[in-house]
Amino acid sequence: MDRINKTIVVKLGGSTLGGQSGTASPDTTLDDLIKLTREGNQVVVVHGGGNATSDLLRKMGQQSRFLNGLRVTDESALQAATMMIRGQINTGLVESFNRANRSVEGTPVLALGLSGVDGNILEAKRETRFGDIGYVGEVVKVNIDLLVLALSSGFMPIIAPLGFSVEDGARTFNLNADTAAAAIAAALEADATVFLTDVPGVLDEQKRTIRRLGKKSSRHLIESGVITGGMIPKVEAALKALEGSRRVMVIDGRKPHALYNAVEHYLPDGTTFVRRKLMRVNLKGVEFAPTSIRNYTIATAPIDAELLGEAMQSAYYGTIDYEWDTTADAIKLIKRELAPDWGNYMSELSVAAIDGDKLVGLCQVVCEKDDSSEPCLTNVFSLPDYRGQGVGRAVVEESLRRIKAAGYSSAILRITLGNDIAEALYRSLGFEVVELYEV
């Protein structure tokens, strides 16, 4: 099978490069970047440097000022940020990557140091949403021509978060590095976007890592006060990146080979943000052939939460989407995913695949709260040992047969983008798509 090369955007946090904080483990980020580029992936790196800028200002006899949690960038602070971010940090990262690359056999991919001002990559206007914070910019446009040229020429751009001002008489703008990385990822339509941090992703009420989030569930957790403080702008940046990127991850960059494992092995040590696609399909005139059953039977889906949680934990543990330690974790995540986005669970239309006393597959059907006239298929799964036996297709087709028999003329199929198994399954059914949209 030919390898599919990816476009990857990586945002480096200040504490995730140069050593694993609090551990004896060496930093592996440079090694991961070298491996990703040498395997043919096109990688763009965006870095920050806020702490280093504060240190430089102190050496200059000035104190950093903050308003509403954001750095106030006056003339002196802008000069310090430009010197530190574009000069010392950017140059140092380029030099470190290129020097490390020399010790690896084969033709190296060389790093190319840039800022958002070069080639007007990042056009920005003054940020005014949080009060007068000086020369801080909000990205309004991303020009990817220079990045595409660099990538196609075999370079890995490393970008300092400075923006070209679109305002008359204004200076260069200092940009939030997360925001800059998100804008670039969305514009490049990156296959994967990775924010390397010094925390284990987004945490729930019990301070446990939430393994998967979508747009609506993220907004819900912010509004309910679960996501707070400095994690809010990082989640906002992840959602911005998700506008173009297929998969966005906020991961613990202190873990050895965290970057490579997240991108290539789909094992992110943190939180994965995903886009969901809804397809409204027409059931009129559709005939469903009798299901061919092997080693399992089709039955009305069980409502028992314990059984459902155990089955879904077995189906998804350790994958890109989920990582649950207990059945209770699975049940809690299921409930959170169904609310506030979705309404009632429709057990009479939902279908289970049963092998003895074991639930081996499920097509769960719910009704949307805002429009209960059309059922929605969600949480379609089969246990790994049964995936070659057509469990997924069987439970989907039987649920759709029941939906049609109940008098519904259409149904909604919910897919997480990047879930290639589900996408291939739904494509193979050959339905007429009435409407396609994302949530």
Helices and strands as residue ranges (DSSP letters): E 7-12, H 29-38, E 42-47, H 50-59, E 66-67, E 70-71, H 75-81, I 82-89, H 90-101, E 110-115, G 118-120, E 122-126, E 137-142, H 145-152, E 155-160, E 162-165, E 173-174, H 177-188, E 192-197, E 212-213, H 215-223, H 231-241, E 247-252, H 258-264, E 270-274, E 276-282, E 297-300, H 305-316, H 327-338, E 351-355, E 358-367, E 375-382, G 384-389, H 391-405, E 410-416, H 420-429, E 432-438
